[in-house]
Amino acid sequence: DVVAIHTKENYHCVQPGDGTEYSARAILIATGSRYRRLNVPGENEFTGAGVHFCATCDGPFYRGKRVAVVGGGNSATEESLLLTKFAESVTMLVRSGEFRATKIIQESVLSHPNIEVLWHTEVKEFMGEEAKLKKIRIVNNQTGAGEELPIDGVFIFIGLEPNSEFLEGSGVLLDE
């Protein structure tokens, strides 16, 4: 693990936890990212047991079942289309009143007979039994109307968070 990064003369220095120090003219930082989460009750409890972040990986487990996709961007719309190859029905939950995806993907989603889009909709809770997701509590963020939606799986596509927290205060310029 890297515990510190600093500059010394014309070099950048990296210090791992064992007390050694490495220096170079340039450092490539490739820390990757993690999926952004909703941070609502039940999300952690049902991750891998109904809550997923990869339709390619986990979509085949939902053959003939009902799934929901959270998000309105390119990833969410593309993954919704992929999930129609497996799931009986796909319900997209979009917190705004429009997609942020490219026009051609929007048209494909909106014209697909197995995809339903719920606009202005947010997930407030994941609920299940025997360690398996069974339903979600959703709310319309304009009207405040809520309901419980029976569902077999939920795929969350609301962006990524960079694994760069350790660089704060290091002098490395970071953006949002």
N, C-alpha and C positions, 0 to 999 in steps of 0.2 A: 504494500500500500504506500502511496505517496503521501507524505505528511506535510511537506512544504515545497514551495517553488519560490525562488528568488533570483535576482540578477547580481552578478559580481563582475565588475569591469565590463568586458565585451561578451560575457558568457551568461547563459541561463543555467541555473543550477536546480537540480531535482534531488530532494532528500527522501529516501524511503525510510520506513520505520526502524531499520536496523542501525541507523546512525551514519551510514556512508553517504557520500554525496557524489553525484554525477553532473558533469557540466558539458555544455554543447553550445554551438552558435544558434541552434534552433531547437525547439521542442515541438513535437507533434502530439497534441492531446486528443486522443480518440476514446473518450469515455462512454460513448453511446448515449442511449436515452431509455426512458421507461414510459409505459402507457400512462396517460393522464387518467385519473379516476374521478368518479362522481362524489366520493366521500359521503355516502349515505348509509344508513343502517342496513346491515346484511350483505353489503358488497364484499367485504373481506371474507366473511363466513362462507359465501357461496362461490367465490372465485375458484374456478376449476370444477365446480359442481353446479353449473348452470350459468355462471357469469364468465365470459370469455373476452379475449382481446385479439383473436386471430381466427377469422372465418375459414381460411385455408386449412388450418390445423384442426379445428374443432367442429367445423360445419358438418362433416360426414356423420357425426354422432347424432345429428338432428334430422335424419331422414324421416320424412312423413310427419314431422312435429311442427309446433308453432314456435317461432323465434321473434325476438325484437332486436332492432339495431338502434343504438343511441348515437345521434350525430347527424349533421347535415352537410358535411363537406365531401370532398372527393372520395376519401377512404370509406366513409359510411355508405355512400351511394354505390360505389363499386362493390363493396363487400355484400351489400344487400342483394345486388344482382347475382353474385356468386352463390349466396345462400339459397336462392330460388332453385338451384340445381338439386338441393337436398331437402329443404324444409317444405312442408305443405303450405305454410303461409309465413310471410315476413311483414312485421309491423315496424315502420320507421318512426322513431320518437325524436322530433326535431323541436328544439326549444324556441326557435324563432319562427317567423312566418314564411321563410323561404330557404332554399338550399344555397349553399356556398360552392357547390360543385359546378363543374363545367356544364354548359347548356346541353350538350349531346347526352351526357350521363343523366342529367335531370329528366330529359325527355324519355329516356329508356326506363327509368324508375317509375315515373308518373304514368306511363302507358302499360306497365307490366301488370297483368291480371292477378298475380299472387303477392303484390306489394301494396300495403295500405300505409299511408302517411298520416300521422297525427301531428299537426302543427301546434306550436306553442305548448308543447308537452314536455314535462320533466319527470324523471324518476325520483321518487322520494324514499322508497324502501324496497328492498328485495326480501321476499318471504318464502319460506319453504318448510318442509317436513323431512325428518330423517336424513338431514344433511344434503338435501336436494332441493333446488329452486323449484317452486310451484307457481308463484305469482309475483307481480310487482305492483306497488302502489304508485300511481301516476297522478299528476295534477296539471290542469291547464293553467299556465302562468298568466293568462289574461282574465279568465273568469273565476279562477280559484276552485273550479269544480274538480273533484277528485274521484278516482275509481280504482278498483283492484282489477288487474288484467291477468287472467290465467295465461301462463307462458311456460314453455319448457326450457328455453335458453335465451340469454341476452348477450349481445355482442356490443362492446363499447368502443366507439371510434371517435373520440373527442380530442385527439391530439397527443403529442408526446412532450415529456419534460426532459431536458438535458441533464445528464449526470455531472453537473459542473459546480455544484454548491461549494466544493472544497476550494475552488478558485477565487471565491469572494475575498477581497482584501489582499490578493496576491500581486496586484499590479497588472494582471492579464485583463484586457478589455472584454467585457461581457455585454451582450445585448439581451433583450427580452427572450 
